Amino acid sequence: MNEMQTAQLLIVASAIDNRIVSDPAIVAWHQILQDFEYSDLSAALTEHRRSSTEYVTPAHLVAIVKRTRQARAAATPLEASMCATHEHYPKPCDACRQDELDGTPGRKPVMVPLGTIKPIGHVI
Ligand SMILES: [Zn+2]
């Protein structure tokens, strides 16, 4: 989430609790929530407003987003949560992300049969 989205989230929160949306508040909230998606946090804010009368804090939203992700993951079949290209890699796949950075999307990893692996060095 960027700072504009953080400001938007605080403006929506202020519509209900009359908080003051200041630049320092936007910066502080952004530092805490920047790694999350705006859509997830917006949904979490709605969920908090529906279920609680507490003054909303970033911790409330993070807890709701994490709980929602866990529920979503528990409801997703294992094979649907794994990368189709890279065996044993969960989505989002780090290998796919690296391939995109390398400019080789969809590249399958080289598989080496276990018997062909030579020891690196000798131990007496
Ligand atoms: Zn992958």
Backbone and ligand atoms as CSV (ligand in chain L), in Angstrom:
chain,resi,resn,atom,element,x,y,z
A,1,MET,N,N,0.857,-1.179,0.000
A,1,MET,CA,C,0.000,0.000,0.000
A,1,MET,C,C,0.896,1.233,0.000
A,2,ASN,N,N,0.580,2.205,-0.838
A,2,ASN,CA,C,1.374,3.433,-0.864
A,2,ASN,C,C,0.771,4.488,0.092
A,3,GLU,N,N,1.449,5.635,0.180
A,3,GLU,CA,C,0.999,6.651,1.144
A,3,GLU,C,C,-0.361,7.239,0.768
A,4,MET,N,N,-0.636,7.362,-0.526
A,4,MET,CA,C,-1.955,7.870,-0.944
A,4,MET,C,C,-3.056,6.915,-0.481
A,5,GLN,N,N,-2.798,5.631,-0.615
A,5,GLN,CA,C,-3.785,4.638,-0.179
A,5,GLN,C,C,-3.912,4.644,1.346
A,6,THR,N,N,-2.792,4.865,2.032
A,6,THR,CA,C,-2.842,4.970,3.494
A,6,THR,C,C,-3.712,6.153,3.899
A,7,ALA,N,N,-3.528,7.289,3.219
A,7,ALA,CA,C,-4.355,8.461,3.501
A,7,ALA,C,C,-5.824,8.148,3.249
A,8,GLN,N,N,-6.094,7.442,2.154
A,8,GLN,CA,C,-7.477,7.078,1.816
A,8,GLN,C,C,-8.081,6.210,2.917
A,9,LEU,N,N,-7.301,5.254,3.399
A,9,LEU,CA,C,-7.777,4.366,4.463
A,9,LEU,C,C,-8.114,5.168,5.728
A,10,LEU,N,N,-7.242,6.121,6.068
A,10,LEU,CA,C,-7.484,6.942,7.264
A,10,LEU,C,C,-8.685,7.870,7.070
A,11,ILE,N,N,-8.875,8.350,5.869
A,11,ILE,CA,C,-10.040,9.212,5.593
A,11,ILE,C,C,-11.326,8.407,5.781
A,12,VAL,N,N,-11.322,7.174,5.292
A,12,VAL,CA,C,-12.501,6.318,5.470
A,12,VAL,C,C,-12.720,6.052,6.956
A,13,ALA,N,N,-11.636,5.764,7.684
A,13,ALA,CA,C,-11.763,5.535,9.134
A,13,ALA,C,C,-12.306,6.782,9.821
A,14,SER,N,N,-11.837,7.949,9.400
A,14,SER,CA,C,-12.249,9.197,10.047
A,14,SER,C,C,-13.723,9.510,9.820
A,15,ALA,N,N,-14.278,8.988,8.753
A,15,ALA,CA,C,-15.695,9.241,8.478
A,15,ALA,C,C,-16.573,8.661,9.574
A,16,ILE,N,N,-16.078,7.658,10.266
A,16,ILE,CA,C,-16.863,7.034,11.330
A,16,ILE,C,C,-16.410,7.492,12.715
A,17,ASP,N,N,-15.090,7.602,12.930
A,17,ASP,CA,C,-14.639,7.920,14.295
A,17,ASP,C,C,-14.137,9.359,14.466
A,18,ASN,N,N,-14.250,10.157,13.437
A,18,ASN,CA,C,-13.901,11.586,13.507
A,18,ASN,C,C,-12.437,11.848,13.865
A,19,ARG,N,N,-11.574,10.878,13.581
A,19,ARG,CA,C,-10.150,11.095,13.852
A,19,ARG,C,C,-9.622,12.173,12.921
A,20,ILE,N,N,-8.514,12.792,13.330
A,20,ILE,CA,C,-7.868,13.806,12.497
A,20,ILE,C,C,-6.848,13.099,11.607
A,21,VAL,N,N,-6.977,13.271,10.295
A,21,VAL,CA,C,-6.049,12.659,9.346
A,21,VAL,C,C,-4.948,13.678,9.068
A,22,SER,N,N,-3.816,13.507,9.763
A,22,SER,CA,C,-2.683,14.430,9.621
A,22,SER,C,C,-1.563,13.742,8.848
A,23,ASP,N,N,-0.625,14.544,8.355
A,23,ASP,CA,C,0.532,13.959,7.676
A,23,ASP,C,C,1.310,13.008,8.593
A,24,PRO,N,N,1.574,13.398,9.856
A,24,PRO,CA,C,2.270,12.443,10.731
A,24,PRO,C,C,1.498,11.136,10.927
A,25,ALA,N,N,0.170,11.223,11.002
A,25,ALA,CA,C,-0.631,10.002,11.156
A,25,ALA,C,C,-0.503,9.127,9.913
A,26,ILE,N,N,-0.529,9.750,8.739
A,26,ILE,CA,C,-0.399,8.991,7.487
A,26,ILE,C,C,0.965,8.306,7.430
A,27,VAL,N,N,2.014,9.038,7.786
A,27,VAL,CA,C,3.370,8.458,7.763
A,27,VAL,C,C,3.469,7.303,8.764
A,28,ALA,N,N,2.941,7.505,9.955
A,28,ALA,CA,C,3.023,6.459,10.987
A,28,ALA,C,C,2.259,5.205,10.567
A,29,TRP,N,N,1.055,5.383,10.064
A,29,TRP,CA,C,0.272,4.228,9.618
A,29,TRP,C,C,0.946,3.556,8.429
A,30,HIS,N,N,1.499,4.375,7.532
A,30,HIS,CA,C,2.147,3.811,6.343
A,30,HIS,C,C,3.354,2.961,6.727
A,31,GLN,N,N,4.138,3.409,7.708
A,31,GLN,CA,C,5.301,2.624,8.144
A,31,GLN,C,C,4.877,1.241,8.625
A,32,ILE,N,N,3.741,1.169,9.244
A,32,ILE,CA,C,3.273,-0.098,9.810
A,32,ILE,C,C,2.614,-0.980,8.745
A,33,LEU,N,N,1.900,-0.345,7.819
A,33,LEU,CA,C,1.043,-1.112,6.905
A,33,LEU,C,C,1.536,-1.188,5.467
A,34,GLN,N,N,2.710,-0.647,5.176
A,34,GLN,CA,C,3.153,-0.551,3.783
A,34,GLN,C,C,3.300,-1.895,3.081
A,35,ASP,N,N,3.530,-2.977,3.814
A,35,ASP,CA,C,3.719,-4.281,3.175
A,35,ASP,C,C,2.402,-4.995,2.870
A,36,PHE,N,N,1.294,-4.386,3.228
A,36,PHE,CA,C,-0.003,-5.004,2.986
A,36,PHE,C,C,-0.685,-4.362,1.791
A,37,GLU,N,N,-1.651,-5.088,1.211
A,37,GLU,CA,C,-2.406,-4.578,0.072
A,37,GLU,C,C,-3.547,-3.692,0.577
A,38,TYR,N,N,-3.787,-2.587,-0.162
A,38,TYR,CA,C,-4.865,-1.674,0.207
A,38,TYR,C,C,-6.202,-2.404,0.260
A,39,SER,N,N,-6.459,-3.254,-0.718
A,39,SER,CA,C,-7.759,-3.934,-0.768
A,39,SER,C,C,-7.971,-4.805,0.473
A,40,ASP,N,N,-6.905,-5.463,0.933
A,40,ASP,CA,C,-7.030,-6.304,2.140
A,40,ASP,C,C,-7.305,-5.439,3.372
A,41,LEU,N,N,-6.593,-4.306,3.464
A,41,LEU,CA,C,-6.761,-3.431,4.627
A,41,LEU,C,C,-8.122,-2.739,4.614
A,42,SER,N,N,-8.580,-2.373,3.436
A,42,SER,CA,C,-9.895,-1.750,3.314
A,42,SER,C,C,-10.984,-2.733,3.757
A,43,ALA,N,N,-10.849,-3.977,3.327
A,43,ALA,CA,C,-11.809,-5.010,3.751
A,43,ALA,C,C,-11.711,-5.242,5.260
A,44,ALA,N,N,-10.487,-5.192,5.790
A,44,ALA,CA,C,-10.295,-5.371,7.232
A,44,ALA,C,C,-10.931,-4.221,8.013
A,45,LEU,N,N,-10.822,-3.010,7.481
A,45,LEU,CA,C,-11.446,-1.860,8.143
A,45,LEU,C,C,-12.962,-2.036,8.188
A,46,THR,N,N,-13.535,-2.468,7.091
A,46,THR,CA,C,-14.974,-2.722,7.051
A,46,THR,C,C,-15.346,-3.802,8.069
A,47,GLU,N,N,-14.559,-4.868,8.096
A,47,GLU,CA,C,-14.818,-5.966,9.039
A,47,GLU,C,C,-14.734,-5.472,10.483
A,48,HIS,N,N,-13.729,-4.659,10.772
A,48,HIS,CA,C,-13.577,-4.129,12.136
A,48,HIS,C,C,-14.790,-3.276,12.508
A,49,ARG,N,N,-15.223,-2.427,11.587
A,49,ARG,CA,C,-16.370,-1.554,11.857
A,49,ARG,C,C,-17.648,-2.337,12.085
A,50,ARG,N,N,-17.757,-3.475,11.413
A,50,ARG,CA,C,-18.952,-4.299,11.570
A,50,ARG,C,C,-18.975,-5.043,12.903
A,51,SER,N,N,-17.777,-5.368,13.417
A,51,SER,CA,C,-17.724,-6.273,14.560
A,51,SER,C,C,-17.216,-5.643,15.853
A,52,SER,N,N,-16.753,-4.379,15.798
A,52,SER,CA,C,-16.149,-3.802,17.001
A,52,SER,C,C,-16.488,-2.319,17.118
A,53,THR,N,N,-16.558,-1.868,18.360
A,53,THR,CA,C,-16.739,-0.439,18.610
A,53,THR,C,C,-15.421,0.207,19.035
A,54,GLU,N,N,-14.329,-0.598,19.058
A,54,GLU,CA,C,-13.018,-0.078,19.450
A,54,GLU,C,C,-12.474,0.891,18.395
A,55,TYR,N,N,-11.752,1.888,18.861
A,55,TYR,CA,C,-11.075,2.854,17.990
A,55,TYR,C,C,-10.035,2.077,17.178
A,56,VAL,N,N,-10.177,2.081,15.874
A,56,VAL,CA,C,-9.354,1.200,15.040
A,56,VAL,C,C,-7.891,1.639,15.031
A,57,THR,N,N,-7.006,0.637,15.147
A,57,THR,CA,C,-5.566,0.865,15.078
A,57,THR,C,C,-4.994,-0.026,13.971
A,58,PRO,N,N,-3.749,0.238,13.554
A,58,PRO,CA,C,-3.133,-0.649,12.552
A,58,PRO,C,C,-3.107,-2.108,13.027
A,59,ALA,N,N,-2.895,-2.321,14.312
A,59,ALA,CA,C,-2.835,-3.694,14.836
A,59,ALA,C,C,-4.158,-4.431,14.622
A,60,HIS,N,N,-5.277,-3.719,14.769
A,60,HIS,CA,C,-6.576,-4.351,14.498
A,60,HIS,C,C,-6.622,-4.847,13.054
A,61,LEU,N,N,-6.199,-3.985,12.117
A,61,LEU,CA,C,-6.298,-4.329,10.699
A,61,LEU,C,C,-5.348,-5.466,10.337
A,62,VAL,N,N,-4.124,-5.419,10.873
A,62,VAL,CA,C,-3.154,-6.490,10.597
A,62,VAL,C,C,-3.691,-7.825,11.111
A,63,ALA,N,N,-4.263,-7.824,12.291
A,63,ALA,CA,C,-4.804,-9.071,12.859
A,63,ALA,C,C,-5.922,-9.618,11.976
A,64,ILE,N,N,-6.795,-8.745,11.487
A,64,ILE,CA,C,-7.906,-9.201,10.640
A,64,ILE,C,C,-7.371,-9.723,9.308
A,65,VAL,N,N,-6.392,-9.021,8.706
A,65,VAL,CA,C,-5.821,-9.470,7.425
A,65,VAL,C,C,-5.167,-10.840,7.606
A,66,LYS,N,N,-4.407,-11.021,8.673
A,66,LYS,CA,C,-3.745,-12.312,8.907
A,66,LYS,C,C,-4.766,-13.423,9.128
A,67,ARG,N,N,-5.804,-13.117,9.894
A,67,ARG,CA,C,-6.851,-14.116,10.151
A,67,ARG,C,C,-7.563,-14.495,8.848
A,68,THR,N,N,-7.815,-13.507,8.005
A,68,THR,CA,C,-8.483,-13.755,6.724
A,68,THR,C,C,-7.596,-14.608,5.819
A,69,ARG,N,N,-6.300,-14.289,5.787
A,69,ARG,CA,C,-5.368,-15.071,4.960
A,69,ARG,C,C,-5.302,-16.519,5.427
A,70,GLN,N,N,-5.267,-16.712,6.748
A,70,GLN,CA,C,-5.200,-18.074,7.285
A,70,GLN,C,C,-6.465,-18.848,6.934
A,71,ALA,N,N,-7.606,-18.195,7.034
A,71,ALA,CA,C,-8.869,-18.861,6.701
A,71,ALA,C,C,-8.916,-19.202,5.215
A,72,ARG,N,N,-8.424,-18.266,4.390
A,72,ARG,CA,C,-8.390,-18.498,2.941
A,72,ARG,C,C,-7.449,-19.660,2.612
A,73,ALA,N,N,-6.287,-19.697,3.251
A,73,ALA,CA,C,-5.313,-20.768,2.982
A,73,ALA,C,C,-5.862,-22.120,3.434
A,74,ALA,N,N,-6.560,-22.131,4.555
A,74,ALA,CA,C,-7.114,-23.388,5.063
A,74,ALA,C,C,-8.201,-23.916,4.138
A,75,ALA,N,N,-8.884,-23.003,3.432
A,75,ALA,CA,C,-9.978,-23.411,2.551
A,75,ALA,C,C,-9.491,-23.764,1.148
A,76,THR,N,N,-8.204,-23.497,0.863
A,76,THR,CA,C,-7.661,-23.750,-0.473
A,76,THR,C,C,-7.022,-25.127,-0.522
A,77,PRO,N,N,-7.411,-25.961,-1.513
A,77,PRO,CA,C,-6.751,-27.267,-1.631
A,77,PRO,C,C,-5.246,-27.089,-1.835
A,78,LEU,N,N,-4.443,-27.996,-1.309
A,78,LEU,CA,C,-2.989,-27.876,-1.348
A,78,LEU,C,C,-2.469,-27.697,-2.770
A,79,GLU,N,N,-2.973,-28.506,-3.729
A,79,GLU,CA,C,-2.443,-28.418,-5.094
A,79,GLU,C,C,-2.732,-27.054,-5.738
A,80,ALA,N,N,-3.814,-26.388,-5.307
A,80,ALA,CA,C,-4.138,-25.069,-5.848
A,80,ALA,C,C,-3.241,-23.993,-5.271
A,81,SER,N,N,-2.569,-24.295,-4.156
A,81,SER,CA,C,-1.704,-23.308,-3.534
A,81,SER,C,C,-0.237,-23.496,-3.924
A,82,MET,N,N,0.036,-24.464,-4.841
A,82,MET,CA,C,1.412,-24.731,-5.261
A,82,MET,C,C,1.636,-24.230,-6.688
A,83,CYS,N,N,2.870,-23.841,-7.004
A,83,CYS,CA,C,3.235,-23.368,-8.334
A,83,CYS,C,C,3.084,-24.510,-9.339
A,84,ALA,N,N,2.503,-24.198,-10.508
A,84,ALA,CA,C,2.325,-25.197,-11.546
A,84,ALA,C,C,3.629,-25.466,-12.293
A,85,THR,N,N,4.557,-24.523,-12.271
A,85,THR,CA,C,5.830,-24.666,-12.998
A,85,THR,C,C,6.908,-25.283,-12.124
A,86,HIS,N,N,6.984,-24.817,-10.897
A,86,HIS,CA,C,8.060,-25.250,-10.012
A,86,HIS,C,C,7.512,-26.160,-8.925
A,87,GLU,N,N,7.809,-27.440,-9.062
A,87,GLU,CA,C,7.314,-28.435,-8.133
A,87,GLU,C,C,7.755,-28.099,-6.702
A,88,HIS,N,N,6.868,-28.247,-5.772
A,88,HIS,CA,C,7.115,-28.040,-4.336
A,88,HIS,C,C,7.278,-26.574,-3.942
A,89,TYR,N,N,7.020,-25.611,-4.852
A,89,TYR,CA,C,7.107,-24.193,-4.500
A,89,TYR,C,C,5.698,-23.668,-4.242
A,90,PRO,N,N,5.445,-23.111,-3.059
A,90,PRO,CA,C,4.114,-22.551,-2.797
A,90,PRO,C,C,3.933,-21.215,-3.530
A,91,LYS,N,N,2.673,-20.905,-3.839
A,91,LYS,CA,C,2.352,-19.596,-4.428
A,91,LYS,C,C,2.286,-18.544,-3.329
A,92,PRO,N,N,2.698,-17.306,-3.547
A,92,PRO,CA,C,3.385,-16.839,-4.743
A,92,PRO,C,C,4.787,-17.436,-4.789
A,93,CYS,N,N,5.192,-17.891,-5.956
A,93,CYS,CA,C,6.405,-18.689,-6.119
A,93,CYS,C,C,7.644,-17.788,-6.236
A,94,ASP,N,N,8.597,-18.007,-5.340
A,94,ASP,CA,C,9.839,-17.227,-5.386
A,94,ASP,C,C,10.620,-17.518,-6.662
A,95,ALA,N,N,10.580,-18.772,-7.145
A,95,ALA,CA,C,11.314,-19.129,-8.366
A,95,ALA,C,C,10.714,-18.406,-9.574
A,96,CYS,N,N,9.394,-18.299,-9.660
A,96,CYS,CA,C,8.746,-17.569,-10.765
A,96,CYS,C,C,9.121,-16.088,-10.696
A,97,ARG,N,N,9.134,-15.540,-9.499
A,97,ARG,CA,C,9.484,-14.128,-9.316
A,97,ARG,C,C,10.929,-13.887,-9.767
A,98,GLN,N,N,11.826,-14.812,-9.409
A,98,GLN,CA,C,13.230,-14.662,-9.807
A,98,GLN,C,C,13.363,-14.813,-11.325
A,99,ASP,N,N,12.614,-15.757,-11.921
A,99,ASP,CA,C,12.657,-15.937,-13.377
A,99,ASP,C,C,12.198,-14.669,-14.086
A,100,GLU,N,N,11.180,-13.996,-13.543
A,100,GLU,CA,C,10.717,-12.746,-14.152
A,100,GLU,C,C,11.801,-11.684,-14.066
A,101,LEU,N,N,12.494,-11.630,-12.932
A,101,LEU,CA,C,13.590,-10.664,-12.779
A,101,LEU,C,C,14.724,-10.985,-13.747
A,102,ASP,N,N,14.955,-12.288,-13.987
A,102,ASP,CA,C,16.022,-12.718,-14.888
A,102,ASP,C,C,15.606,-12.612,-16.356
A,103,GLY,N,N,14.321,-12.364,-16.617
A,103,GLY,CA,C,13.829,-12.286,-17.988
A,103,GLY,C,C,13.593,-13.642,-18.611
A,104,THR,N,N,13.406,-14.679,-17.784
A,104,THR,CA,C,13.157,-16.030,-18.296
A,104,THR,C,C,11.922,-16.618,-17.633
A,105,PRO,N,N,10.745,-15.961,-17.781
A,105,PRO,CA,C,9.551,-16.483,-17.116
A,105,PRO,C,C,9.171,-17.874,-17.615
A,106,GLY,N,N,8.719,-18.726,-16.710
A,106,GLY,CA,C,8.255,-20.057,-17.072
A,106,GLY,C,C,9.367,-21.078,-17.190
A,107,ARG,N,N,10.618,-20.692,-16.927
A,107,ARG,CA,C,11.754,-21.616,-17.025
A,107,ARG,C,C,11.634,-22.664,-15.927
A,108,LYS,N,N,11.780,-23.918,-16.338
A,108,LYS,CA,C,11.731,-25.000,-15.358
A,108,LYS,C,C,13.111,-25.145,-14.716
A,109,PRO,N,N,13.164,-25.453,-13.445
A,109,PRO,CA,C,14.459,-25.636,-12.802
A,109,PRO,C,C,15.149,-26.893,-13.321
A,110,VAL,N,N,16.457,-26.886,-13.370
A,110,VAL,CA,C,17.220,-28.055,-13.803
A,110,VAL,C,C,17.203,-29.070,-12.663
A,111,MET,N,N,16.760,-30.266,-12.993
A,111,MET,CA,C,16.702,-31.312,-11.976
A,111,MET,C,C,17.906,-32.228,-12.166
A,112,VAL,N,N,18.649,-32.465,-11.119
A,112,VAL,CA,C,19.832,-33.326,-11.173
A,112,VAL,C,C,19.521,-34.602,-10.398
A,113,PRO,N,N,19.666,-35.777,-11.068
A,113,PRO,CA,C,19.428,-37.023,-10.330
A,113,PRO,C,C,20.389,-37.121,-9.150
A,114,LEU,N,N,19.888,-37.620,-8.036
A,114,LEU,CA,C,20.688,-37.652,-6.818
A,114,LEU,C,C,22.005,-38.412,-6.983
A,115,GLY,N,N,22.018,-39.511,-7.796
A,115,GLY,CA,C,23.216,-40.322,-7.953
A,115,GLY,C,C,24.349,-39.600,-8.662
A,116,THR,N,N,24.045,-38.504,-9.384
A,116,THR,CA,C,25.089,-37.800,-10.140
A,116,THR,C,C,25.756,-36.699,-9.328
A,117,ILE,N,N,25.269,-36.455,-8.125
A,117,ILE,CA,C,25.848,-35.388,-7.307
A,117,ILE,C,C,27.129,-35.899,-6.650
A,118,LYS,N,N,28.234,-35.195,-6.884
A,118,LYS,CA,C,29.538,-35.586,-6.323
A,118,LYS,C,C,29.773,-34.813,-5.020
A,119,PRO,N,N,30.406,-35.437,-4.077
A,119,PRO,CA,C,30.747,-34.732,-2.848
A,119,PRO,C,C,31.698,-33.565,-3.138
A,120,ILE,N,N,31.576,-32.494,-2.389
A,120,ILE,CA,C,32.388,-31.299,-2.625
A,120,ILE,C,C,33.825,-31.525,-2.179
A,121,GLY,N,N,34.050,-32.146,-1.088
A,121,GLY,CA,C,35.408,-32.341,-0.607
A,121,GLY,C,C,35.527,-33.653,0.142
A,122,HIS,N,N,36.728,-34.007,0.473
A,122,HIS,CA,C,36.972,-35.253,1.193
A,122,HIS,C,C,37.166,-34.984,2.673
A,123,VAL,N,N,36.579,-35.841,3.455
A,123,VAL,CA,C,36.864,-35.835,4.889
A,123,VAL,C,C,37.634,-37.112,5.143
A,124,ILE,N,N,38.738,-37.062,5.817
A,124,ILE,CA,C,39.630,-38.208,6.028
A,124,ILE,C,C,38.905,-39.429,6.423
L,1,ZN,ZN,ZN,7.041,-21.095,-9.905
